Amino acid sequence: MTISIGVLSLLCTPLVHLAMWIRNFYCGKRVKKSKEPLLGRLLLLFYIIFGISLFFIKEYYNWQWCNLLSWNSPYIPYFIYTGSFICIISAILLSWVHCHLGKNWTPTVNLLEDHKLITSGPYRLARHPMYTVFFIYCFGYLFASNNWLFFILATLATTYAASRISLEERTMLAEFGKQYVKYKETTGAFFPRTCSWDCGVSMKEAYEIVAS
């Protein structure tokens, strides 16, 4: 029972992502210009495959070196239920994000034909809500996997993805110009804007990109 819930909760968020990737691959918009370096794509793919593989190795083969990294000893089953709940919530939030992004999403940084700037739903609150969801997922991952190594891998993958924010914002600024500047002025990177500090391209640099 515990294992099945843990595996399900771990997979629900990646499966939502995979389903949207398959849909957009066959029914989405054509890529007009790719901005993501090949190395970046390979690293992200490696983290995802390696992290999920390790989880199944730990759950079904019970490798001792995995158990040595357990943060919860003696094991308390309620932690996995908490992690599972958080992971399922992250899958629901990710579905909300994808619902508004629609066919304007690709797993890497690309400009699409008839690319639209989405400012509705979660994008009304933050410019990069998908990364917010992934950070929530990593927190649930820590509890559901009961292992520091898996949490570190998931965090590294999400941190790498979030490091692309500057590249994404430069791409949007080049495509949408003042429209994106105005949008950036009213939203935070991961959460609603509450202070002058923010991630991504600075406002000064944003103005310079639009002016050039």
N, C-alpha and C positions, 0 to 999 in steps of 0.2 A: 504493500500500500504506500509506504513512505517513498520507495524508489520510484514507483510509477508517477506519483505526484511531482516529485523532483524533476524527473525527465520531462514530463509534460510542461511544467512551468518554465524549464530552461528553453524548450524548443518553441514555445508559443510566439515569442517575439521574433526570433529569426524566421519562423514560418510565415508570419505576416509579411515580413520584408521580402522573403523569397517569392511569395505569391504575387506581390506587387511588381517585383522585378520581371517575373514571367509574363504577367499581363502587359506591362509596358514594352517588353522586348518584342512581343508579337503584335500588340495593338497600339503601342505608344507612338510618340512623335519621333521623326528621324533626327539623328544627331547632326547638328550643323557644324559644330566645332568642339573638339575635345580639349579640355584644359588640364586633365589629370595626368601626371607623369606615369609611365608604365610601372616603375618601381613602386610607386604608391599603391597602385591597383594590386600588385602582387603581394605586398606586405599586408594589406587589409584582408585579402583572401586567405593568406597563411594564418593570420590570427584567428579568423573565424573557424577554419577547418581544424586547426590544431587544438583550439579551446574546446570545441564540441567533442572531438575525438578523445581528449583526456578525460572529459566528464564520463563518457561511456566506459572507458577503460577502468576508471575508479569504481563506478557503480556495478559493473558486471564481472570484472576480473579481480577487484579488490587488491590492487597492487599496494604493497606495504609503503613504498616511498611516497605514494599519494596520501596515505593515512597519516604519515608523519607530519604532514602540513595541515592537519585538521586543527581548526581554531577552537572547536567546541568539544572538549573531552573532559568527562565522559559525555557521550553524545546525547543531546536532548532533542527528541523528535519535534517538539513544538517550533524549534528554529527553522526547520525545513518547511513547515506550514506557513510561517511568516514570510520566508523567502519566496515560496510558491505564490502566495497572495500578491506580493510586490511585483513579481515577474508577470503575473496575469494582468495586473493593473497596467503595467508598462505596455503590454500587448494591446490593450484596449486604447490607451493613449496613442500608440503608434498607428492604430487603425484610423483614429480621428485625424491625425496628421496626414496620412496618405489619402484619406477621403477628400481633403481640401487641396492637396497637391495634385491629385489625379495623374494625368499623363505628363505633367511637367517635372516628374522625378526620374532620375537615373542614379544608380549606385555610385557613380563617379561624377566628377565635376565636368559637366558638358553644357554647351548651348544647344538648344533644340530649335527646330523649325517652329515658327509661331509660338515661341517661348513666352509665357505670361508670368508677370510678377504676382505672386499669391499673397494677399494681405488679409484673408478671412480666417475664421476659426482660430486655431492656435497661433496662426501667423499674425493675428491682430494683437497678440500679447508679446510675442518674441519672434526674432528673425530666424532662429535656428531651433525650433522646438523639438525636432527629431533628436538632436544631440542631448537635450534635456531628458527625453524619454530614455535614451541609452544609458545615461548616468544613473537614472532610477533603476533601470534593469541591472546594472552592475551591482548596485546595493543589494537587490534581491538575490542576485547570483551568489553573493558572498554567503548569505544564509542558506540558500537552497543547495549549494554544492558542499557546504561545510569544509571549505578548503581554500587556503590563502592563495595557492598557485593559480587556481581558476579565476579567482577574483582579480588577481594581478593581470592575468592575460586579458580578461574582459575589459579591465580599466585601460590597459595599454592600447587595445584596439580602438576603444572609444576616444581616448585621448588623441590618438593619431588622426582619427576621423575628424575630431573637433579642431585639430591643428590646420585643417584645410579651410577654416572659416575665412581667413584673409584672402585665399585664392578664390573662394566662392564669391566674396563680396566685391573683389576687383572685377570679376566676371560680370556680376550683376550691375555694377556701376558703369562698366563699359557698354552694356547692353541697354540699360534703362535710364542712365544719366540722372537728371534731377529728380525723377520720380522715385528712384531708390534712395537718394540722399534724404528726401522728405520722409520716406518710410523709416530710414535709419534714425532720424532725429527723434522719432516718437516711440521707438521700441528698443528693448534691450536684446542682447545676443541670445541669452537662454531664458530670461525671465522678464516680466514687465519692467520698463525703465523706472528706476527709483532714485538714481544718482547720476552724476556726470560721467563716472567711470564706466567703460564698456570694453568688450572684447572685439576682435576683428580690426578692420581698417579704421583708423582714427577719422574724426570728422574733418580735420584739416586735410588729410590725405584724400578723403573722399571728394572734397571740393576741388582739389588739384587734379584728380583723375577726370572729373566731369569737365573741368575747364580746358584740359589738354586736347 
